[in-house]
């Protein structure tokens, strides 16, 4: 449905989007996830034709957004972060306005708008002025305008920002419903939102795609420790000491829950690449402390997101420090070479210029210091006479 290939967007010397490539198939609901300033909105604006790219291509269906923007945009419904609403219009006036702008004559006006209002649940508000609607219903009206013309691709940029919890749940349910018949790209920095509604997650940071996986497989992009909740019957202090000191590969252990009979629940985290389960079971059996529960804990979307973004930041910072160090070395080398060249020129010039007579040099030097040569001679003469007299005496 959509193909983004080697997309780059520069603002002067700042690269907001750096060689981004991905594809979204028909019927997919894809979360476009990243921290603030990662390049999400810029990418969405390029995809929808609001901004031109510095380089790279965006294809909607079989149409290049730059080669044929009018027909490409007919395939896109877009809800930007700030919905493009006119407060003095009623909902009905605004949707008719959108219908005319998009030239949707292939659809019966009344039936088409009635169906959209039913889907987004604003049928009872069609005669109200938009400025008197709540934030949640304004978002619904914004979604409704994106659906006018029945575009196969719908793009939402931060659709739940500023909404209360009830409104957020309603908008998420609406996006799930739309995903049954449309291709949906959801740009957001709210992690739970992506996990709740998306089939696939693309993570962008510093303008680059750093992860692209199905939602259930996103943890694969992070090589991380494994965590378990373990329920063990035995004395708490001794069991905790054993977990921390006697099981190879245990990176961390703590007591989680209050006592349940003679059992406690412990959270145990293994080192990367180490499976501690067999050693844990045999050690507990040898000490007579039954293990009555073992639950593997998956990484949350928050854990994965933080791990991926932090790793990217570390790599970029390391690259920046290396680049800065290289520039510093080159600058010092260039400075040394310039000084060496200047010294060579100066020495060559001194060899080529004949020496001036000593009298002229002395005169020039003392003229600069406002002392005349005859004054110096007189001073030297007086000094010589005194010296002779002293010797006679």
ABEGO torsion letter per residue (X at the ends): XBBBBGBBBBBEABBABBGBBBBBBBGBBBBBBEBBGAGAAAAAAAAAGABBBABEBBBBEABBAAABAAAAAAABBBBBABBBBBAABBAAAAAAAAAAAAGAAABBAAAAAAAAAAAAGAAAAAABBAAABBAAAAAAAAAAAAABGGBABBBBBGAABGBBAAAAAAAAAAAAAAAAABBBBBBBABAAAAAAABABBBBBBGGBBABBBBAAAAAAABBBBBBBBBBBBEBAAAAAAAAAAABBGBABBBBABBBBEABBBBBBBBBBGBBAAAAAAAAAAAAGBBBABBBBBBBBAAAAAAAAAAAAAAAAAAAAAAAAAAAAAAAAAAAAAAAAAAAAAAAAAAAABBBBBAAAAAAAAAAAAGBBAAAAAAAAAAAAAAAAAAAAX
